[in-house]
Amino acid sequence: MNVLAFVRDAQVLSLVLVCVTFSLIVVYALWPSFDKKFDAASRLPLNED
């Protein structure tokens, strides 16, 4: 295996990992059961101490 083939494979692997990670983050953020958790977190800066 030469260096160019290794670099190409590393680029493809990193692109796949970034796409999978981004997809998992989007699914987590849009999952219906986390609505209450995110609503509560969005109100934290507005709460009085």
Biopython code that builds the backbone (N, CA, C, O; Angstrom):
import numpy as np
from Bio.PDB.StructureBuilder import StructureBuilder

atoms = [
    (1, "MET", "N", (0.852, -1.171, 0.000)),
    (1, "MET", "CA", (0.000, 0.000, 0.000)),
    (1, "MET", "C", (0.903, 1.241, 0.000)),
    (1, "MET", "O", (1.777, 1.387, 0.855)),
    (2, "ASN", "N", (0.686, 2.090, -0.931)),
    (2, "ASN", "CA", (1.479, 3.312, -0.963)),
    (2, "ASN", "C", (0.808, 4.413, -0.151)),
    (2, "ASN", "O", (-0.298, 4.235, 0.357)),
    (3, "VAL", "N", (1.475, 5.534, -0.036)),
    (3, "VAL", "CA", (1.006, 6.615, 0.816)),
    (3, "VAL", "C", (-0.269, 7.234, 0.265)),
    (3, "VAL", "O", (-1.163, 7.575, 1.040)),
    (4, "LEU", "N", (-0.379, 7.387, -1.031)),
    (4, "LEU", "CA", (-1.565, 8.005, -1.618)),
    (4, "LEU", "C", (-2.823, 7.170, -1.379)),
    (4, "LEU", "O", (-3.898, 7.720, -1.142)),
    (5, "ALA", "N", (-2.692, 5.865, -1.441)),
    (5, "ALA", "CA", (-3.834, 5.001, -1.165)),
    (5, "ALA", "C", (-4.242, 5.100, 0.303)),
    (5, "ALA", "O", (-5.430, 5.102, 0.627)),
    (6, "PHE", "N", (-3.259, 5.180, 1.179)),
    (6, "PHE", "CA", (-3.552, 5.330, 2.607)),
    (6, "PHE", "C", (-4.266, 6.649, 2.882)),
    (6, "PHE", "O", (-5.235, 6.681, 3.640)),
    (7, "VAL", "N", (-3.800, 7.730, 2.278)),
    (7, "VAL", "CA", (-4.422, 9.039, 2.483)),
    (7, "VAL", "C", (-5.845, 9.037, 1.944)),
    (7, "VAL", "O", (-6.745, 9.574, 2.590)),
    (8, "ARG", "N", (-6.065, 8.451, 0.785)),
    (8, "ARG", "CA", (-7.410, 8.377, 0.213)),
    (8, "ARG", "C", (-8.342, 7.592, 1.126)),
    (8, "ARG", "O", (-9.473, 8.010, 1.373)),
    (9, "ASP", "N", (-7.869, 6.462, 1.625)),
    (9, "ASP", "CA", (-8.687, 5.654, 2.532)),
    (9, "ASP", "C", (-8.982, 6.402, 3.832)),
    (9, "ASP", "O", (-10.087, 6.314, 4.366)),
    (10, "ALA", "N", (-7.997, 7.132, 4.335)),
    (10, "ALA", "CA", (-8.202, 7.905, 5.561)),
    (10, "ALA", "C", (-9.214, 9.018, 5.330)),
    (10, "ALA", "O", (-10.020, 9.302, 6.216)),
    (11, "GLN", "N", (-9.192, 9.653, 4.171)),
    (11, "GLN", "CA", (-10.153, 10.706, 3.864)),
    (11, "GLN", "C", (-11.570, 10.147, 3.782)),
    (11, "GLN", "O", (-12.510, 10.749, 4.303)),
    (12, "VAL", "N", (-11.721, 9.014, 3.138)),
    (12, "VAL", "CA", (-13.048, 8.401, 3.013)),
    (12, "VAL", "C", (-13.561, 7.985, 4.383)),
    (12, "VAL", "O", (-14.727, 8.217, 4.705)),
    (13, "LEU", "N", (-12.719, 7.383, 5.179)),
    (13, "LEU", "CA", (-13.124, 6.951, 6.519)),
    (13, "LEU", "C", (-13.505, 8.143, 7.389)),
    (13, "LEU", "O", (-14.505, 8.091, 8.105)),
    (14, "SER", "N", (-12.728, 9.204, 7.335)),
    (14, "SER", "CA", (-13.056, 10.368, 8.150)),
    (14, "SER", "C", (-14.351, 11.021, 7.683)),
    (14, "SER", "O", (-15.121, 11.498, 8.517)),
    (15, "LEU", "N", (-14.616, 11.058, 6.392)),
    (15, "LEU", "CA", (-15.869, 11.604, 5.885)),
    (15, "LEU", "C", (-17.055, 10.769, 6.365)),
    (15, "LEU", "O", (-18.080, 11.321, 6.767)),
    (16, "VAL", "N", (-16.924, 9.472, 6.326)),
    (16, "VAL", "CA", (-17.999, 8.593, 6.791)),
    (16, "VAL", "C", (-18.236, 8.796, 8.284)),
    (16, "VAL", "O", (-19.385, 8.851, 8.723)),
    (17, "LEU", "N", (-17.174, 8.908, 9.065)),
    (17, "LEU", "CA", (-17.323, 9.102, 10.510)),
    (17, "LEU", "C", (-17.975, 10.445, 10.830)),
    (17, "LEU", "O", (-18.805, 10.523, 11.737)),
    (18, "VAL", "N", (-17.618, 11.490, 10.110)),
    (18, "VAL", "CA", (-18.231, 12.798, 10.329)),
    (18, "VAL", "C", (-19.711, 12.754, 9.975)),
    (18, "VAL", "O", (-20.532, 13.310, 10.704)),
    (19, "CYS", "N", (-20.066, 12.107, 8.873)),
    (19, "CYS", "CA", (-21.472, 12.011, 8.471)),
    (19, "CYS", "C", (-22.287, 11.208, 9.480)),
    (19, "CYS", "O", (-23.410, 11.589, 9.810)),
    (20, "VAL", "N", (-21.742, 10.122, 9.962)),
    (20, "VAL", "CA", (-22.443, 9.307, 10.952)),
    (20, "VAL", "C", (-22.621, 10.080, 12.258)),
    (20, "VAL", "O", (-23.698, 10.052, 12.854)),
    (21, "THR", "N", (-21.579, 10.766, 12.702)),
    (21, "THR", "CA", (-21.663, 11.547, 13.931)),
    (21, "THR", "C", (-22.696, 12.662, 13.801)),
    (21, "THR", "O", (-23.502, 12.869, 14.709)),
    (22, "PHE", "N", (-22.677, 13.380, 12.680)),
    (22, "PHE", "CA", (-23.646, 14.442, 12.456)),
    (22, "PHE", "C", (-25.066, 13.877, 12.450)),
    (22, "PHE", "O", (-25.971, 14.474, 13.033)),
    (23, "SER", "N", (-25.265, 12.743, 11.802)),
    (23, "SER", "CA", (-26.595, 12.129, 11.753)),
    (23, "SER", "C", (-27.074, 11.740, 13.146)),
    (23, "SER", "O", (-28.242, 11.944, 13.480)),
    (24, "LEU", "N", (-26.193, 11.188, 13.953)),
    (24, "LEU", "CA", (-26.569, 10.803, 15.315)),
    (24, "LEU", "C", (-26.913, 12.025, 16.157)),
    (24, "LEU", "O", (-27.834, 11.965, 16.972)),
    (25, "ILE", "N", (-26.202, 13.121, 15.983)),
    (25, "ILE", "CA", (-26.502, 14.339, 16.730)),
    (25, "ILE", "C", (-27.867, 14.888, 16.329)),
    (25, "ILE", "O", (-28.637, 15.315, 17.188)),
    (26, "VAL", "N", (-28.171, 14.881, 15.044)),
    (26, "VAL", "CA", (-29.465, 15.365, 14.568)),
    (26, "VAL", "C", (-30.592, 14.492, 15.097)),
    (26, "VAL", "O", (-31.619, 15.004, 15.543)),
    (27, "VAL", "N", (-30.407, 13.182, 15.050)),
    (27, "VAL", "CA", (-31.436, 12.271, 15.564)),
    (27, "VAL", "C", (-31.642, 12.495, 17.057)),
    (27, "VAL", "O", (-32.779, 12.502, 17.530)),
    (28, "TYR", "N", (-30.559, 12.677, 17.800)),
    (28, "TYR", "CA", (-30.665, 12.924, 19.245)),
    (28, "TYR", "C", (-31.424, 14.222, 19.515)),
    (28, "TYR", "O", (-32.280, 14.271, 20.399)),
    (29, "ALA", "N", (-31.116, 15.258, 18.766)),
    (29, "ALA", "CA", (-31.750, 16.554, 18.994)),
    (29, "ALA", "C", (-33.224, 16.544, 18.624)),
    (29, "ALA", "O", (-34.007, 17.282, 19.223)),
    (30, "LEU", "N", (-33.618, 15.743, 17.669)),
    (30, "LEU", "CA", (-34.999, 15.736, 17.210)),
    (30, "LEU", "C", (-35.840, 14.600, 17.800)),
    (30, "LEU", "O", (-37.022, 14.474, 17.478)),
    (31, "TRP", "N", (-35.245, 13.783, 18.654)),
    (31, "TRP", "CA", (-35.972, 12.660, 19.244)),
    (31, "TRP", "C", (-37.079, 13.200, 20.156)),
    (31, "TRP", "O", (-36.812, 14.045, 21.010)),
    (32, "PRO", "N", (-38.299, 12.728, 19.989)),
    (32, "PRO", "CA", (-39.433, 13.299, 20.730)),
    (32, "PRO", "C", (-39.324, 13.199, 22.256)),
    (32, "PRO", "O", (-39.813, 14.086, 22.955)),
    (33, "SER", "N", (-38.712, 12.174, 22.775)),
    (33, "SER", "CA", (-38.678, 12.007, 24.229)),
    (33, "SER", "C", (-37.745, 13.000, 24.920)),
    (33, "SER", "O", (-37.776, 13.104, 26.146)),
    (34, "PHE", "N", (-36.920, 13.729, 24.175)),
    (34, "PHE", "CA", (-36.017, 14.706, 24.776)),
    (34, "PHE", "C", (-36.584, 16.118, 24.744)),
    (34, "PHE", "O", (-35.886, 17.062, 25.114)),
    (35, "ASP", "N", (-37.824, 16.289, 24.314)),
    (35, "ASP", "CA", (-38.428, 17.614, 24.232)),
    (35, "ASP", "C", (-38.451, 18.322, 25.584)),
    (35, "ASP", "O", (-38.063, 19.486, 25.682)),
    (36, "LYS", "N", (-38.901, 17.629, 26.619)),
    (36, "LYS", "CA", (-38.992, 18.246, 27.946)),
    (36, "LYS", "C", (-37.612, 18.648, 28.460)),
    (36, "LYS", "O", (-37.453, 19.706, 29.067)),
    (37, "LYS", "N", (-36.627, 17.805, 28.215)),
    (37, "LYS", "CA", (-35.268, 18.078, 28.663)),
    (37, "LYS", "C", (-34.719, 19.336, 27.978)),
    (37, "LYS", "O", (-34.117, 20.186, 28.634)),
    (38, "PHE", "N", (-34.924, 19.454, 26.681)),
    (38, "PHE", "CA", (-34.423, 20.608, 25.945)),
    (38, "PHE", "C", (-35.213, 21.873, 26.285)),
    (38, "PHE", "O", (-34.638, 22.961, 26.330)),
    (39, "ASP", "N", (-36.512, 21.748, 26.523)),
    (39, "ASP", "CA", (-37.300, 22.912, 26.930)),
    (39, "ASP", "C", (-36.840, 23.452, 28.284)),
    (39, "ASP", "O", (-36.732, 24.662, 28.478)),
    (40, "ALA", "N", (-36.574, 22.545, 29.205)),
    (40, "ALA", "CA", (-36.088, 22.967, 30.520)),
    (40, "ALA", "C", (-34.708, 23.624, 30.404)),
    (40, "ALA", "O", (-34.437, 24.619, 31.076)),
    (41, "ALA", "N", (-33.857, 23.082, 29.573)),
    (41, "ALA", "CA", (-32.524, 23.655, 29.400)),
    (41, "ALA", "C", (-32.589, 25.020, 28.718)),
    (41, "ALA", "O", (-31.757, 25.886, 28.987)),
    (42, "SER", "N", (-33.563, 25.217, 27.845)),
    (42, "SER", "CA", (-33.658, 26.503, 27.159)),
    (42, "SER", "C", (-34.147, 27.607, 28.094)),
    (42, "SER", "O", (-33.916, 28.787, 27.831)),
    (43, "ARG", "N", (-34.817, 27.236, 29.180)),
    (43, "ARG", "CA", (-35.307, 28.236, 30.129)),
    (43, "ARG", "C", (-34.327, 28.536, 31.256)),
    (43, "ARG", "O", (-34.571, 29.449, 32.046)),
    (44, "LEU", "N", (-33.242, 27.804, 31.352)),
    (44, "LEU", "CA", (-32.282, 27.999, 32.440)),
    (44, "LEU", "C", (-31.741, 29.424, 32.524)),
    (44, "LEU", "O", (-31.672, 29.962, 33.630)),
    (45, "PRO", "N", (-31.356, 30.063, 31.430)),
    (45, "PRO", "CA", (-30.823, 31.430, 31.564)),
    (45, "PRO", "C", (-31.867, 32.428, 32.044)),
    (45, "PRO", "O", (-31.501, 33.484, 32.560)),
    (46, "LEU", "N", (-33.133, 32.136, 31.893)),
    (46, "LEU", "CA", (-34.184, 33.068, 32.284)),
    (46, "LEU", "C", (-34.673, 32.888, 33.707)),
    (46, "LEU", "O", (-35.411, 33.730, 34.218)),
    (47, "ASN", "N", (-34.275, 31.805, 34.354)),
    (47, "ASN", "CA", (-34.718, 31.529, 35.727)),
    (47, "ASN", "C", (-34.126, 32.522, 36.700)),
    (47, "ASN", "O", (-32.962, 32.908, 36.591)),
    (48, "GLU", "N", (-34.942, 32.929, 37.651)),
    (48, "GLU", "CA", (-34.473, 33.819, 38.720)),
    (48, "GLU", "C", (-33.778, 32.971, 39.777)),
    (48, "GLU", "O", (-34.194, 31.846, 40.053)),
    (49, "ASP", "N", (-32.751, 33.501, 40.349)),
    (49, "ASP", "CA", (-32.052, 32.768, 41.417)),
    (49, "ASP", "C", (-32.719, 32.967, 42.745)),
    (49, "ASP", "O", (-32.265, 32.424, 43.752)),
]
sb = StructureBuilder()
sb.init_structure("model")
sb.init_model(0)
sb.init_chain("A")
sb.init_seg("    ")
for serial, (resi, resn, name, xyz) in enumerate(atoms, 1):
    if name == "N":
        sb.init_residue(resn, " ", resi, " ")
    sb.init_atom(name, np.array(xyz, "f"), 0.0, 1.0, " ", f" {name:<3s}", serial, name[0])
structure = sb.get_structure()
